[in-house]
Amino acid sequence: MSTPTAPATSDTRLLEHYVKKILAAPVYDLAVRTPLQAAPALSALLGNQVLLKREDLQPTFSFKVRGAYNKLVQLRDAQRTQGVITASAGNHAQGVALAARELGIKARIVMPCSTPDLKVQGVRSRGAEAVLHGPSFPFALAHALALAEASGGTFVSPFDDPDVIAGQGTVGMEILRQQQGPLHAIFVPVGGGGLIAGIAAYVKYLRPEVRIIGVEAEGSSCLLAALRAGERVVLPSVDGFADGTAVAQIGAYGFEICRDWVDDVITVSNDELCSAIKLIYDDTRSITEPSGALAVAGMRRFVVQRGVQGQTLVAVNSGANINFDSLRYVADRVGAQLAV
């Protein structure tokens, strides 16, 4: 699916608002500036210069710590005293847990019952309370909102919040600072839309010629559905394989940016995600989770479908929180594809 690049006459005031918030976000009190790493094997395979933004190297092995900290650090004293509550499939949960521990804030985090044990333990090991509820993220979200209303705690959205979006937008800021030469497109995983909204706001304001391309799993393509409908929609069901992006509805704040400033949205299959995990491993010797491999899977499909050659392309490796037992399934699916 393609949406046209916003014309030069489009109103950039919204982007300017977010750029100011991104530049002021104190995320480096906790997050790290991750490398933009060359991927020589992927570059040779795809016939383009491929660079990987290694957000899997964050303290919580996911970019989510950026937005979580930026939100929590700006809470008023009274809000900090009441504590925070959130819902998450796992990566935002760990970001909130770490940020809350660093700031001395009590955190209660609702996670779907299907959340990988690795992510649940990641929350508990950082001192937060993990509450398992419901089969998928929408159920966990509803329960978290009810808990926040009943307790007076501050609900911290995993993606639908301007401060969270600004925190995630620091990824885009780093990419432009690290790659000041040719840059044709940035491929970004999409769940609730906070990461791609933040990156799009910063990059399109400063370098509007760079294409922002969202990548979604076929079973949870809420941004694609919203762009086709011209408004936010709720998917009737979501596939949980890429659990970090298994979201039924794009966030309202993020969609306000994405509808005008995201150039393309690509969907990929679970098998394509498994192949991308292997490709990333072959280049970096690191293992990403399925949602973390979305950008590489989408880049590969984009290059093949469009015949793109000789360009500089960035893929955001957004997370590495995968259960060890799940690797057997990934390896089996890759083996099955090679056997065909």
C-alpha positions as CSV (number, residue, x, y, z in Angstrom):
1,M,0.0,0.0,0.0
2,S,1.3,3.5,-0.8
3,T,0.2,6.9,0.3
4,P,1.6,10.0,-1.4
5,T,4.3,12.0,0.3
6,A,2.9,15.1,1.8
7,P,3.4,18.1,-0.5
8,A,5.8,20.9,0.3
9,T,2.9,23.2,1.1
10,S,1.6,20.9,3.9
11,D,1.3,22.5,7.3
12,T,4.4,21.6,9.3
13,R,3.4,23.2,12.5
14,L,2.6,19.9,14.1
15,L,6.0,18.5,13.1
16,E,7.7,21.6,14.5
17,H,5.8,21.0,17.8
18,Y,7.2,17.5,18.0
19,V,10.7,18.4,16.9
20,K,10.9,20.8,19.8
21,K,9.7,18.2,22.2
22,I,12.1,15.6,20.8
23,L,15.1,18.0,21.1
24,A,14.1,18.7,24.8
25,A,13.5,15.0,25.7
26,P,16.0,14.0,28.5
27,V,16.0,10.3,27.4
28,Y,19.8,10.0,27.8
29,D,19.5,10.0,31.5
30,L,18.5,6.3,31.0
31,A,18.6,5.4,27.3
32,V,21.7,5.1,25.2
33,R,22.6,6.4,21.7
34,T,22.5,3.2,19.7
35,P,24.8,2.6,16.7
36,L,23.7,2.8,13.1
37,Q,25.5,-0.3,12.0
38,A,26.4,-1.3,8.4
39,A,25.0,-4.7,7.3
40,P,27.3,-5.9,4.6
41,A,25.6,-9.2,4.0
42,L,22.1,-7.6,3.7
43,S,23.6,-4.9,1.5
44,A,25.0,-7.4,-0.9
45,L,21.8,-9.5,-0.9
46,L,19.6,-6.5,-1.6
47,G,21.9,-4.4,-3.8
48,N,21.6,-1.3,-1.5
49,Q,23.5,0.1,1.4
50,V,21.7,-1.2,4.4
51,L,22.2,0.3,7.8
52,L,20.6,-1.2,11.0
53,K,19.6,1.1,13.8
54,R,20.4,-1.1,16.8
55,E,17.6,-0.3,19.3
56,D,18.0,-3.9,20.5
57,L,21.0,-2.6,22.4
58,Q,19.0,-0.4,24.8
59,P,19.2,-1.3,28.5
60,T,15.8,-3.1,28.2
61,F,16.7,-4.5,24.7
62,S,14.1,-2.3,23.1
63,F,13.5,1.4,22.0
64,K,10.5,1.6,24.4
65,V,12.7,2.9,27.3
66,R,13.0,6.2,25.5
67,G,9.3,7.1,25.5
68,A,8.7,5.6,28.9
69,Y,11.3,7.6,30.6
70,N,10.4,10.8,28.8
71,K,6.8,10.4,30.1
72,L,7.7,9.5,33.7
73,V,10.3,12.1,34.2
74,Q,7.8,14.9,33.4
75,L,5.2,13.7,35.9
76,R,4.2,16.1,38.7
77,D,5.1,15.2,42.3
78,A,1.5,14.3,43.1
79,Q,1.4,12.0,40.1
80,R,4.6,10.3,41.1
81,T,3.2,9.7,44.6
82,Q,0.1,8.0,43.2
83,G,2.2,5.7,41.0
84,V,1.8,4.7,37.4
85,I,-0.1,2.0,35.6
86,T,0.3,0.8,32.0
87,A,-0.6,-2.0,29.6
88,S,2.0,-3.6,27.4
89,A,2.9,-6.7,25.4
90,G,6.2,-6.5,27.2
91,N,8.7,-4.0,25.8
92,H,7.0,-0.8,27.0
93,A,6.4,-2.7,30.2
94,Q,10.1,-3.1,30.8
95,G,10.8,0.5,29.8
96,V,8.3,1.7,32.3
97,A,9.5,-0.6,35.0
98,L,13.1,0.6,34.6
99,A,12.2,4.3,34.4
100,A,9.9,4.0,37.4
101,R,12.7,2.3,39.5
102,E,15.2,5.0,38.5
103,L,12.7,7.7,39.5
104,G,11.4,6.1,42.6
105,I,7.8,5.6,41.3
106,K,5.6,2.6,42.0
107,A,4.6,0.9,38.8
108,R,1.8,-1.6,38.1
109,I,1.9,-3.2,34.6
110,V,-0.9,-5.2,33.0
111,M,0.3,-7.7,30.4
112,P,-1.6,-10.2,28.2
113,C,-1.5,-13.8,29.5
114,S,0.3,-14.7,26.3
115,T,3.2,-12.4,27.0
116,P,6.6,-14.3,26.8
117,D,8.0,-15.2,30.2
118,L,11.2,-13.4,29.4
119,K,9.3,-10.1,29.2
120,V,7.3,-10.8,32.4
121,Q,10.4,-11.6,34.3
122,G,12.0,-8.4,32.8
123,V,9.3,-6.4,34.4
124,R,9.4,-8.1,37.8
125,S,13.2,-8.0,38.0
126,R,13.1,-4.2,37.6
127,G,10.8,-3.9,40.7
128,A,7.4,-3.4,39.0
129,E,4.3,-5.4,39.6
130,A,3.3,-7.5,36.6
131,V,-0.5,-8.3,36.3
132,L,-1.3,-10.9,33.7
133,H,-4.8,-10.3,32.2
134,G,-6.6,-11.3,29.1
135,P,-5.6,-13.1,25.9
136,S,-4.3,-10.1,24.0
137,F,-3.3,-6.4,24.4
138,P,-6.8,-4.9,24.0
139,F,-8.0,-6.8,27.1
140,A,-4.9,-5.8,29.1
141,L,-5.4,-2.2,28.0
142,A,-9.0,-2.1,29.2
143,H,-8.0,-3.6,32.5
144,A,-5.2,-1.2,33.0
145,L,-7.4,1.8,32.3
146,A,-9.9,0.5,34.9
147,L,-7.2,0.1,37.5
148,A,-5.9,3.6,36.8
149,E,-9.4,5.0,37.3
150,A,-10.0,3.1,40.5
151,S,-6.6,3.8,42.1
152,G,-5.9,7.3,40.9
153,G,-2.6,6.3,39.3
154,T,-1.4,7.8,36.1
155,F,-1.9,5.7,33.0
156,V,1.1,5.7,30.8
157,S,0.2,4.8,27.2
158,P,2.6,2.6,25.4
159,F,2.2,4.7,22.2
160,D,-0.7,7.2,22.3
161,D,0.8,10.1,24.2
162,P,2.8,13.1,22.9
163,D,5.6,12.7,25.5
164,V,6.0,9.0,24.6
165,I,6.0,9.8,20.9
166,A,8.7,12.5,21.5
167,G,10.8,10.1,23.4
168,Q,10.7,7.6,20.5
169,G,11.4,10.4,18.1
170,T,14.9,10.6,19.4
171,V,15.6,7.5,17.3
172,G,15.0,9.6,14.2
173,M,17.1,12.4,15.6
174,E,20.0,10.0,16.0
175,I,19.6,8.5,12.6
176,L,19.9,11.9,10.9
177,R,23.0,12.8,13.0
178,Q,24.6,9.5,12.3
179,Q,23.9,9.4,8.6
180,Q,24.4,12.9,7.2
181,G,25.2,11.7,3.7
182,P,22.8,9.9,1.3
183,L,19.7,8.6,2.9
184,H,16.7,7.5,0.9
185,A,14.4,5.6,3.2
186,I,13.9,4.6,6.8
187,F,11.9,1.4,7.5
188,V,10.1,1.4,10.9
189,P,8.1,-1.3,12.7
190,V,4.5,-0.3,13.5
191,G,2.4,-1.4,16.4
192,G,0.5,1.4,18.0
193,G,2.4,4.0,16.0
194,G,4.5,5.9,18.6
195,L,7.8,5.0,17.1
196,I,7.0,5.8,13.4
197,A,5.1,9.0,14.4
198,G,8.1,10.3,16.3
199,I,10.6,9.4,13.6
200,A,8.4,10.8,10.9
201,A,7.9,14.1,12.7
202,Y,11.6,14.7,13.2
203,V,12.8,13.4,9.8
204,K,10.1,14.9,7.6
205,Y,10.6,18.3,9.3
206,L,14.4,18.4,8.7
207,R,14.8,16.1,5.6
208,P,11.4,15.8,3.9
209,E,12.9,13.9,0.9
210,V,13.7,10.9,3.1
211,R,10.9,8.3,2.7
212,I,9.3,7.0,5.9
213,I,8.1,3.4,5.4
214,G,6.1,1.6,8.0
215,V,6.1,-2.2,8.3
216,E,3.4,-4.2,9.9
217,A,2.7,-7.9,10.5
218,E,-0.1,-9.1,8.2
219,G,-2.1,-10.1,11.3
220,S,-2.0,-6.8,13.0
221,S,-1.9,-4.1,10.3
222,C,-3.8,-1.4,12.1
223,L,-2.1,1.6,10.4
224,L,-2.7,0.2,6.9
225,A,-6.4,-0.3,7.8
226,A,-6.7,3.2,9.2
227,L,-5.0,4.8,6.1
228,R,-7.3,2.9,3.8
229,A,-10.4,3.9,5.8
230,G,-9.3,7.5,6.3
231,E,-9.8,7.1,10.0
232,R,-8.7,4.9,12.9
233,V,-10.4,1.5,12.9
234,V,-10.3,-1.4,15.3
235,L,-9.1,-4.7,13.9
236,P,-11.5,-7.6,14.7
237,S,-8.5,-9.8,15.8
238,V,-4.7,-9.6,15.9
239,D,-2.1,-12.3,15.4
240,G,0.3,-12.5,18.3
241,F,3.4,-13.9,16.6
242,A,5.0,-10.4,16.5
243,D,3.7,-9.8,20.0
244,G,5.5,-6.5,20.4
245,T,3.4,-4.9,17.7
246,A,0.1,-6.9,18.1
247,V,-2.1,-3.9,18.4
248,A,-5.7,-3.6,17.2
249,Q,-5.9,0.2,16.7
250,I,-3.4,2.8,15.8
251,G,-3.0,5.6,18.4
252,A,-4.8,8.9,17.9
253,Y,-1.8,11.1,18.3
254,G,0.4,9.0,16.1
255,F,-2.2,8.7,13.4
256,E,-2.4,12.5,13.3
257,I,1.2,12.5,12.0
258,C,1.2,9.2,10.1
259,R,-1.8,10.1,7.8
260,D,0.2,12.9,6.2
261,W,3.8,12.1,6.7
262,V,4.3,8.3,6.3
263,D,5.0,7.5,2.6
264,D,4.3,3.8,2.5
265,V,3.0,1.0,4.6
266,I,4.1,-2.6,3.9
267,T,2.8,-5.8,5.5
268,V,4.9,-9.0,5.9
269,S,4.1,-12.6,6.7
270,N,5.3,-14.5,9.8
271,D,7.6,-16.5,7.5
272,E,9.1,-13.3,6.2
273,L,9.7,-12.3,9.8
274,C,11.5,-15.6,10.5
275,S,13.7,-15.1,7.5
276,A,14.5,-11.6,8.6
277,I,15.5,-12.8,12.0
278,K,18.0,-15.1,10.4
279,L,19.3,-12.4,8.0
280,I,19.9,-10.1,10.9
281,Y,21.7,-12.8,12.8
282,D,23.9,-13.6,9.9
283,D,25.0,-9.9,9.7
284,T,25.2,-9.0,13.4
285,R,25.2,-12.3,15.4
286,S,22.3,-10.8,17.3
287,I,18.9,-12.2,17.7
288,T,15.8,-10.0,17.3
289,E,12.3,-10.7,18.3
290,P,9.7,-11.0,15.5
291,S,8.5,-7.4,15.9
292,G,12.1,-6.2,16.0
293,A,12.7,-7.8,12.6
294,L,9.8,-6.1,10.9
295,A,11.8,-3.4,9.3
296,V,14.3,-5.7,7.7
297,A,11.5,-7.9,6.4
298,G,9.6,-4.9,5.0
299,M,12.8,-3.5,3.4
300,R,13.5,-6.9,1.7
301,R,9.9,-7.0,0.3
302,F,10.1,-3.3,-0.8
303,V,13.4,-3.7,-2.6
304,V,12.2,-6.9,-4.5
305,Q,8.8,-5.4,-5.4
306,R,10.1,-2.0,-6.5
307,G,13.4,-3.0,-8.0
308,V,15.2,-0.5,-5.8
309,Q,19.0,-0.5,-6.3
310,G,22.0,1.6,-5.1
311,Q,20.1,3.5,-2.4
312,T,20.9,4.0,1.3
313,L,18.3,2.3,3.4
314,V,17.9,2.2,7.2
315,A,16.0,-0.4,9.2
316,V,15.1,0.1,12.8
317,N,15.8,-3.1,14.8
318,S,13.4,-2.3,17.5
319,G,13.8,-5.1,20.0
320,A,15.4,-8.4,21.1
321,N,13.0,-9.7,23.7
322,I,12.4,-13.2,22.4
323,N,12.0,-16.4,24.4
324,F,14.7,-18.9,23.8
325,D,12.2,-21.6,23.2
326,S,10.7,-19.6,20.3
327,L,13.9,-19.8,18.4
328,R,13.1,-23.4,17.5
329,Y,10.0,-22.3,15.7
330,V,11.8,-19.6,13.9
331,A,14.6,-22.0,12.8
332,D,12.0,-24.6,11.7
333,R,10.1,-22.0,9.5
334,V,13.3,-20.8,7.9
335,G,14.3,-24.4,7.2
336,A,10.9,-25.1,5.7
337,Q,11.3,-22.1,3.3
338,L,14.8,-23.2,2.2
339,A,13.5,-26.7,1.5
340,V,10.8,-25.5,-0.9
